[in-house]
Amino acid sequence: MSLCLLFDISSTIVYISRYKSLPLIVKTDPCLRMRMPNNRLKFARKFLIGAVIIISLVICGIFLAFNMRAEELTVSMIHQQAKALFQQVILIRRWVTGYGGVYVEVKPGVNPNPFLTSLPGLKVNIVDKDNNKQYTLRNPGLVTREMSQLSTEAEGYSFHVSSLKPVNVETNSPDVFERTSLLRFEQGARETFTIEQRPGGPVYRYMAPLAYETTCNRCHSNQGYKVGDIRGGISVSIPMKEVVAKMRMNRLLTAASAVLVLGLLLGLLAVINNRFLKELREAQEKLVEMATIDSLTGLLNRRAGLERVEEELSRHQRSERAFACLLLDIDRFKKINDTYGHQAGDAVLSEFGATLRRHVRKHDIVCRYGGEEFLLLLPDTSPSAARTTAEKIRAVTAATPIMFAGRQIAVTTSIGISMMQGDETAKAMIARADAALYEAKNSGRNRVVCAEANELQAD
């Protein structure tokens, strides 16, 4: 909608500037006046087609970028998961190593480790004489392998300890990814990762090195490693079949969303051609009258304010809701101009307008009615609430001198209030507020007067 309005206003301004420069006969000739909108219509259509193409490319680019970013974040999350799993395995291995291994009960499927049995001086098997149960030692490598079996069955991901010089060739030999990673670790790499395509679906592979520590001497002292050497690594494998399926679905949804947005954009173009451009001539006439803001105070000017009053008054008359009208006048404004100069007077008007804006609601109507007079319309406001607002504005104005050129200018305001009565016109309602303002002036200024004394009693 913003694009439509932007184009409507900008093209109309261009047309008005051309229209004003034409001879009088052109302005008054109906045939020529009918021809000019057609020229603008062609220009408008070219402009809109170009805008649609550019916006379409931008929208497609945005959707594509969002989709790519979403997939990057998804892969990044899987990477962080793999990294966290690796750290968990490392912590468990250190815990096992810190206690010199752990003993587990020998039962079907749990047998002594032949490699540990072959190591001299290591007590692999023990017997609990109290219950006559046999226990066997589990080192970090075997604990990691059994953890991998459990996690594969329960969660689908697995771990694998491998080395270029494996102690157990059958269980610790590296695959292609692991061998490449181990070679890179020897060159200084801290981690490696990739996505492998397998028969069961894609798998995210992550691997980080295992450095030789003094606690490793118990099992690997005969392999010639020094502390800090890379003796192997642990790889983590996480299935991505479900993730990839969701990513593909996200791509389809993204493409469908892009098509939908582009379709709406084309529909919007049709609306512009069929509706807005037909009303362009009326918009041209309205643009000439678009000076609705008072440049000094930033408030609505008299004409715009009265238009809003008519609209609100009609709406509230139908709903029979309360509607208050306040007419405000800066006291002795001519004296301020004569004493401090017109620039000081302008500063007083500007600051007074700012005071009004600060003390009214968003839907209230504030306008500069003329000279030092201001009109304030309060929809859905009872007489007592209107008087409270007026008193607040009056008190704040009187208590806040306006600074100009290093001097304080004392300012007060008189306010007249009238409430909407029946189906009276805006002019009549404002006239009653004006009469109340006149009474406030004659009663000594710096005060609030209601048009009818019984309006507060009717609240």
Steps between C-alpha positions, in 0.01 A plus 500: 500500500787736580642443151162585349465821694859601434453457131158664501626811676831530316347459154221741587748764611686460173176540309387806697832675435452439127134589510561839659745596226251433218313784326152583621336352194661163572369507855147576386485274193330172604659302219852602592430442867389143423813437297746592774400225747554238225861614461547481874337158506758364255779644711338358813476152353864503390602621841296232676624220275858603571425527871337155504800343325744658744289415804451144372875453473550648845230278653643188336845598622373553854318166509804324357728666755268406786485140382877474463549657843251258655685203352833640619362538852362145492835354400670721759272361772583143397868594508466637853315183603779284362759714674312471831477122464874486439564700817273269698695197380828670594371576851383141550835365377685730741277387784571134418871570461510694827389187688733272307209343317174356627407142586180349370339167575583217259182360351381384158617752244743664746840334471852601603692717255777290339714809442494594869570140599821510299635805679750413775426610855135583433238324710223449247276247677399496866262285709267621775539230765185606683263420213745304282450732201771571243574853379709613203679831431368745241740760358392833334514356148265213580266729696480730196419209268225369728357853539487526121304174479247624754461845339458348153218280625331779701568827313650402166836678540830320558864552605816337373854516633760457227873545450761484227683257733210304651563260785197300394494492120158339492319770702717812474600518133387827335265529202567742214360807680679413824833434329483834317409672825785337695750615238363854526523486880871428468525819292331707770126476425282503812185344351355372174145444382311398189165363381520147360242345274421146616239244388291581807518875440747784561712495815680789666857400588702690760845415633745654743845377611606310811827629644737268686497558877701349784195297603523323163830333595323213668374362166705677230850535645648264240379706199763775531264798552603813687271717708308729263537273194187418299445131564155479338160657496132449574245535225131571557239397243150654509230386253349791298225323311215669688678837505559494125136409440391802708746724315352389168151571628618843616631572150161411352320719752741785431444470127123486551514810722703686240248408230214611726663836573569557134140409417377752757730759348357441153151521647596826661612627162158415357332690784718803428410495131129443556442722800770745600589620152131560422483730801822679412322807365310540828826453691657782297233740614539387860878539492461872434319518834742278691648782706344369821778568751570833667873554440560692824338265753502171312127463573215466253403830340147642527361338184639154575392524861143593412481210253602262777245660732221441248601135462520434872182691573304296246635174642421593860152625415420157356632322806368764745831507688641801683712747302678803648621815324766725658589841359823638646644850472842622619439791736640842408682362199517841332684633804751216470562592137532870584729439800728221377458511122332280245768231518422461868132481410576223251695313770203530738260364237735212418555403863129531579423263210757255639333523843165408346649199323655375824176515696249345259434147383608363165148507357421854620490776237721808549521786252605861482166671458641842417756744638549411866184284515510121506223243463505173693241225434472214748299200373339267757557755776255593776456861617695440821784328312507787251526752784777295664700503175441874456607577857813290458598690183421834664704416813799365308503806272487741793766314695748466212650829375635488147869575455597727211834672449590438865178653630198338660162579348203433727209354303143421603202375306124534519287205395136465400329158501188382323351150475330360191124534527270289287549547128648849515762600245869537567468872442237526773702296745813710441294819531386394846860423597597843367234663716636314802851615409377859479354464850832361628678803355257744657521322835870570540672258258706190595188297571267235357131563431237252379237614251213369716513466874282190494735299276711387795190398687393283204821298518 
